[in-house]
Amino acid sequence: MFLTVRIPPQKLFIAAGLAGGLAVGGAATVRAAAPVAAATPGSEPASRVKTLEVRSARRYQPIYRTPDGRGPLRGTMVPGESFEVVAQVAGPRCSGGVWGELPAGGYTCLGTTELSEETPVFQPRLAAFDQPRPEEYFSYLETGAYDRDRVDVAEPILPFIYGKRWRGWRAPAWDSLAAWNAGRASTHNLEGVPKYHFVEAIDTPRGQVLRRRDGVVVPADRVFIYPVDRFQGRDLEARPVPEGRAAAWVVAYDGVSVRSEPHAGAPIMASLDYHQELTVDAVPVASSEDEALRWWRIPDAVVPGVDGWVPAGTEGIRVLQSLARPEEVGPDEIWVDVDRTEQVLSLRRGNQVLYATLVSTGDGARWATPKGLYRVYDKSVYGDMKSRDDADEPYHVEKVPWVMHFKHRYALHGVFWHWGFGHPASHGCVNLAPRDAHYLFERIGPRIGKGWHTAYATPEDPGTHMRVHDGRLEVPDKRVAAR
């Protein structure tokens, strides 16, 4: 199950501003709010008015639906990040009395912000660091090293560098970079349970260190750095599947064998690797030896004109199923479908599949991801995940990326600590590879703006529909209306 450090909206930020005056730019004047244009579900809408000014938040700045510090929350800002203001509006319970209207909807008190020259960007910023790949895992365990790209050429995938104290990696820590550079003894070791996040890698004469937000540093070769899967799903708008075919993926860890005919005794033509993308016939056929068994045909499996066959109904292949939208979803509405049987998530517009990928839902009956029709009611660029205090198997994961809640303690989110996508593996959440989580986060509601940390659903922006099922279309309606 999923628990973030997010405080419930009704208890977060009793007042919008504390001490501090309001600094406004130029000859700006307080005026009425301006309407904004429509947008795709996850993005900030295009403003019909020019940006009035750019400001930055000093802390986790609250965003309200109305210019009133006692109103319902719309979201929060990332400390130190810039955001655009399209209008200034007078309102109560704000230090300085002036609220800023935001392009994505909502208002924030400008008294606890300051002018900024930095261009606002969607969060989170990604860390330039090359974490190990899954295929390097065993050699990394054996040698403690992996083939790492330099920071200046590493492809950013995650918002932080993630690691933990484990096995021979004892994670000695220094209170500051200065203490490390001075050659002093370490002050402590990281604890063994948490999965830690680090904000940057720093090269020093004594070797590379990973720095935490509080300034503590750990040598990069003395902490286990999580291998991160570069897997990503299929964009079916850019690469559509032909009529009568279906997108599929290999999920057997050791790969699967492709045979020349649909029976187990046929010659093996090729071997397909784990997570290899396929296109198969939409309907499996009976085995030529046993009609009770089904096989997927792979057109042009080895060379053009030569088909191959893999068995259906096993743990080797996952296939995107063509299922009708729920009646509660409009014919042109963007929504999310999660098939627990196939371990496949798809982003759809009405009945059209736009994107599909492998996921990991809850493992076993105890942790099963609950079936139902939901709405994604909040999104956070990252959040902590922690077990209950009385849990038999305690866990604590810092800064889980791209969190999208659809039910209390259940979310879609990115994962850096395993790469078993296509197999159940979670405590109830829907686990996505980092690239897939980032892709989905940007495309589903509630809408989130540049510089924001969290967005909450509203009656006007109720969040994207999401269906969780196991091949059956009828699921209970578990939507919670935004208040």
N, C-alpha and C positions, 0 to 999 in steps of 0.2 A: 504494500500500500504506500501511498505517497503523502508526505507531509512537508510543506515548505515553511520557511520562516515567515511567510506572509501573514501579517496580522489581519483578522477579519475586517472588512471595510468599515463596519459600524463602530469599531474600536480604534481605528487608526487615525491619528492626528485630530485631536480635539479642537485645536485651533490652527489656522493656516500659517500664521506668522507669530514670531516671538519678538525679540528686539531687532532694531535696525530700521533705517529709513529707506525710502524708495528712491532709487536713482533712475530717472527717465532720460531717454536720449533725444537730443534736438528739441524741436518745438512740438513734440507729440502732445496730443490732447486726449482726454478721456471722452470716449464716444460709445455709441450703442454697438452691440455685437453685430457682425456681418454674417450672412449665410455662407455656407460652403457647399462645394459641389459634391456629388456622389462619388464613390470610389469602390474598388474591389474590396471584398470583405476584410482582408487583413491589413490594408495599406492606409496611409494617411491620405485624405482626399486633397485634390487640387483646390487651392484657395481662390475665391473670386476677388479677393483683395490682395494687394501687395503686402509682403512682410513689413510690419511696422518697425520691429527691432528683433535682435537676437540676444538672448540672455542665457545664463547658466545657473544651474541649481547648486546650492551650497550643501544640500543634504538630500535625503529621500523626500523630495518635494511632493506634497499631495496635489492631485488634480481633482477638482470637483465638477459635477455636472452643471452646476449653476455658480455664479459668483457670490458664494456664501459659505463661510467656513463651517457651517453646521449642516450643509447639504450632503447628499449622497456622493460617494467617491466615484470618480471616473477612471483614475489611475494614479501612478506615481512616476517621478522622474529619477534617473540615475544621477547620483551626486557628481558634480563636476562636469556634467555633459551639457551641451548647448541645446537650446530649443527656440523655435520661432514663435513670435507673438504677432497676431494679425490685428488685434484691437485691444485697447485698454478700456476697462469697464469699472465703474464705481460699484462697491458692494461692501457689506458688513463683514466683521470678524476677519480682518486682514490687516496686518501691520502696514501702515501707510494708506490703507483704504482703496488701493488700486489693484484690480485683478487683470491678468492677461488672458485674452481668449486665444485658444490654440487651434491650429489647422485641423487636427484630428478630432476636434470637439472637446469641450471642457474648458475649465478656467483654473488658473493657479495664481496664488497671491504673489505679487511681484516684490513685496517687501523683504522676502527671504531669498531673493535672487540678485544677480548682478549682470551688467552689460557684458557681452562677449563678442569677440571678433572671430571666433571659431565657427566654421560651417557645421550646422547640425547634421547628424547622421542617425540612421536607424541603429538601434542597439541589438545585440552586444557587439563591441569591437572584437575582432578575432586576434588571437595571439600568434605571432610569427615564431613557431617552434615546431620542429619535426619530431612527433612522438613515434615510437616503434609501430611497425605494422604487425598484424596478427601472424603473418607467415614468419616473422622474426622471433616469435615468442619463445620457442624452445632454445634457440641459440642464445637469446638474451638471458634466459634463466641460467644457462650453463656458463656463459662468459661474462655476464654483467654489462655487455656492450652491444650496440646495434649500429647499423649504418645510418648515421644522422646527417641530414642536410644542414648547412649553415643557416643561422637565423635569417640572414638577408635573402636567402633563396627558398626557405621553407614555405610550403603552401599552408596558409592559415585555414584551419578547419574548426577549431574550438575557441571559445572565449578565454580559456585559461589553460595552463599546463597542469596536468593532473597526475598525482603520484601518491604513494603511501609507504609506510614502514612495513617491510615484509621480508621474511627469510633472512638472507644475508645483508639486505639493505637496511641498516640500522637507523638511518635518518638522523644523524647528529645535526643539531641546529645551533646557530649563532644569533644573538639578539640583534645584530646589525651587520651591514656590509662592512662598516669600518672595523668592527671587531674581527671579522673574518680576514680582512686584508692585513690587519695588524698581527696576525698569527696567533691570536689568543685561543685558549681552549674552548671547546663547545660548551654551552651552558645547559643544554638538555637534549633529549631525543623526542621526536614526534611520537605521539601515541600510536598504538597498533590498530585500533578499530577504524578511525576515520579514513576516508578517501579525501585527500587534501587538494586544494587548488593553489596554484602559484600564479602571480600576476605577470612575471617576466623572468627571462633567463639573462644572466649578466656574465660576461667573460671577464675574468680577473687573472692576474699573474699566477694565482694559486689554482686556477681551474674554474670551470663554469659553476655558478651557483644559481639556484632558483629562489626568487624572493617572494615572500608572502606580503599581503597588504599592510600588515603591521610592521614590516621591516625585517622580520626574521628571515634568515637565509639558510639554505641547506645545499650542500654540494650535490650537483646533478647526478654524479655517479654513486651517491650514497643513499639514494631514494629510488624505489621501484617506480618507473614511469610507465603508465598504462599504455599498452598497445591500442591503437585506435583504428577502427575499420574505415576504409575509404569507400566502402560500398555505397551505391546510390541507386534508387529505383529508376523506373522508365517513364520518360515524358511521352505520353501517348498522343499528344497533339503534334509534337515534332517528329515522332517515330511511330506512326499508327500501326496497329496490327491488321493484316488483311482480313476481309470478311471470311467468317468460318474458322478463324484461328483465335488463339488466346495467348496472352503473355504468361510466361512461366519462368521459374528459377530452380536451379539445383540447390538442395539444402542438405544433402548427405555430406557429412564432413569429409569423407574420403572420396567424394565424387560418385558418379553413376556411370554404368556401362551402357553404351548404345548398341543395340543388336540389329541385325539385318532383317529380322522378321519378328512378329509379335509373339514370341514364346521364349522361355528361358534357355532352351537348348540351341538357339540360333547363334551364329558366330558374332563375336564382339567386333564392331566396326571402329569404335572410338570410345574415349573416356571423357566425361565432362566434369569440370572442376566445380568445387564448392562456390556457390553464389553466381555461377555462370548464368547469363540471361539466355532464354530460349523463346521460340515461338512454336506452339504445338497446335494440332487440330483442337477445335473447341470441345469435341466430344470424343472420349476414348472408345476404342473398339475392343471386341472380344478377342482373346488369345486364339491363335490358330490351333492350339492343342487342348485348351480348357476354356469353354465359354464363360465360366464363372469368373475368370480373371480378365482384367482390362488393361489395355496398353495405350499409351499416348504416342501418336505418330509425330515425328519431327521432320517436317519437309526439308529437303536439301540438307540433311544432317551432317554429311561429311563433305560432299561436293554437290554442285547443282544437279538436280535430277535423281539423286540417290537419297532415299528416305531412310530414317532410322527409327528405332522403337525403344521406349523405356516403360517400365511397368507403372501402372497407376495404383492408387490406393496404398502406397508405401510412404516412408519418410524421405524418399529420395527427391521428389519433385513437388513444388507448390505451383498452383495454377490460379490465375485470376478468373473468378467466376462472373458471368454476366447475369446480374440480378437487377430487378426493377427497383426504382426508388420508392421510398415510403410515401404514402398518400399525403403525409404532412409536409413533404418537401415539394416545392414548386418545380415546374418543368424547366426553368432556366436558373434554378438556385444552385449555388455552390454548396456541397456538403461532403461529409467524410463517411466512408464505409469501412468497417473493420470485421473481417471474416476470421473468427477464431479457429475454425477448422483448417483453413488454408494458411493461416498466419500471414494474411495479405491485407494491407491497407490501400484504399484507393481514394483519390480526390476526384469528385464528379461534379458535373453540371447537369442537373436533371438525370437522365439516363446515360449520358455520355461520360465515359471514363477519361479524365484528363491526365492522370498520373497514377502510378501503382508501384508499390514496393513491398518488401518483406518487413515484418515486425516480429516482436516477441511479446505476447500477451501473458496473463497470469499462469503460473505453473502449477498444475494440479487443482483438485477440487477446492482446497483450502484457500488458494490464492487466485482463483479464476477471475478474470476480468468480467464484471457483471454485464449481462446482456441487457439491451434496452435501446430506446431512442432518447438521445440526450441533446443538449446544446453545450458547446464550449463556452463557459461563462467567465473565464478569465485567462489571461496569458501573461507570463513573466519571462523576461529574457534569461533569467536563471534563478534558482532557489535551492535551498538546502533540503535534503531528504534524510529523515531520521526515523528510526523505529520508536515504538512506544517504550517508556522506561522499563516496563515489565516484560519486554520481548524475550523469548527464548534465544533468538538469534539476533543480537543487537547489530545495527548498522547505522552509519552516519556518512552521508555523501555530501560534500560541499559543492555548491554552485552547479547543480544539475542544469544543463543548458536547455533552453527553449521548452518551457513548461506550459502546457495547455490543459487546464482542468475541465473535466466534463461531469464529475461527480465528486463529492467530498472525499478527499484523500486518494482520488484516482485521476490520472492525467496522461495525456500524450507527452512524451518528452524524449530528448536526446540521451544517448547512452555512450559512455566512453569505457566502461569497465567490462563489457563482454561484446562478442561479435557473433552471437548465435541467432541472428535474425532469420526467421523462418521456423523457429522452434520456441515453444512456451518457455519463459525464463524469469518472469518478473514476479513481484509480490502483488500484482493486480493492475499495475499501470500498463500502458501500451508503449513499449520500448522501440525507439527508432534509431537508426544509424545517424550520426551527426549531420551529414549532408541532407538527409531526408527530413530530419526535424527542423532544420533551418529553412528548407524549401516550404514545408507545410506551414510553419509559423508565419511566414510572410504572406500567405494566401488565404488564411481563414480568420474569421472574426472571433472576438471583438476587435475593432480597429485599434491600431496602436500608432503613436506618432514618433517622430524623430526625437531622440533623447529620452524616451520613456523607458521605464523599467517594467511596469505592469499596466495592463488595461483591463477594466471590468466591464461586463456587459451592461447595457442599459435597455430600457423599453424600445428606444429608437435603433439601437444596435445590439440585438439580443444574442449575438454569437452564432457561430455556424452549427447547423445540425450535424449530428454524428450518430450512426447506427452501429451497434455491436451485436453480432449474431454468430451462429455456428452453421450457417447454410440455410436456416429457416428465416423466412421474411417477416413472420409475425413476431414482434418483440414488444415487451411492455414499454409504455410511454413514461419515461422518467425525467422528462424535461422540467426544469425549474425556471419559472419566469423571472426575468430581471425586475428588480423593484426600483 
